[in-house]
Amino acid sequence: MSIMPRLAMLGLILLVLGLYWLPSILAYLRRHAELVPIVLVNALLGWTVLGWVWAVARLVRGHAGDTLAPQPAAAAAGRQDGRPQPAASPRA
């Protein structure tokens, strides 16, 4: 048997697996606040298509404030913990 049909089958399998896990991957990359429920539903019920659609809908429904990523105001202040930068002391 030639190598091309095997490579084509491998490519198809990787494509299907990538699409199957797409909601979980995107939730992880976006640091979604509901990462665990999305991954669990995707893993356990994704094969039912309804579970996969639920995971995608949950991922898309997230708002900017629903992520675990640091907020822009905290990043602009120069601190990673979200606390404001201490005020500079006035020069005499």
N, C-alpha and C positions, 0 to 999 in steps of 0.2 A: 504494500500500500504506500502511496506517495505521501510525502510530508505535508503537502498543501492542504488536503482535507483535514488532517489532524490540527494544523495551525488554525484553520478556519473554525473548527469546532471549539478549540481552546479560546479563540477570540470571541465566539458567540457566548460561551459559558461565562467569560469574564465580563462581557457586556451585560448579561442578564443579572449576574451577581452585583455588579455596580449599580444597576437600576434598582434592584431589590433593596440594597442598603443605602440608597441615596438620601432618604429622609434622615437616617441616623447620622450619616456623614455630614450633611449640611447642618444638622442641629449641633453636632460637635464643633464644627468649624465656626459657627456663629455664636458659640457658647450660650446656647438657648437655655433659659431658666428651667424648662421642662424637658431637659435632655433625657433623664432616666425614663419617664413614661413613654417618650417617643421611641427610644431604643427598645424598651420592653415590648411595646405593641408591635413595632416593626419586626422584632425577632420572633415573637410568638404568634402573631396574627397577620403578618405581612403577606403570607402566602394566600390569604383569603381575598385579596384585592381590597376588600372593605377595610381591613386593618391597615393596609398600605396607604389607602386614600385618607384614613383618619390621621395617620402619622404625618402625611404631607399637609393636610389641612391644619393640624396643630402647629406645625412648623411655620406655615405661612401666616397664621393668625397672631403670632407673637408680635409684640410691639417693641419699640426701641427701648423702653424702660424695663422690658422683661428679660433682658440678657444678663449674663453674669459678668460681662466685660466692664472694665472701669468706665465711669461716665466721663464725657469730654471735659467737664468743668474741673474734675479732679486731676485729669491729665494735664490740663492747661496750667493748673496751680503748681505742677511739678512734683506732686506727691502721689505715690501709688496706693496709699491707704485711704484716700478720699478726704483726709483732714486738710483744712486750709493751711497754706504756707504761713509761718509766723511773720508778723509785721516787722519790717526793718526798723531798727532804732533810729530816732532822729539824730542827725549830726549836729554837734554844737559849734 
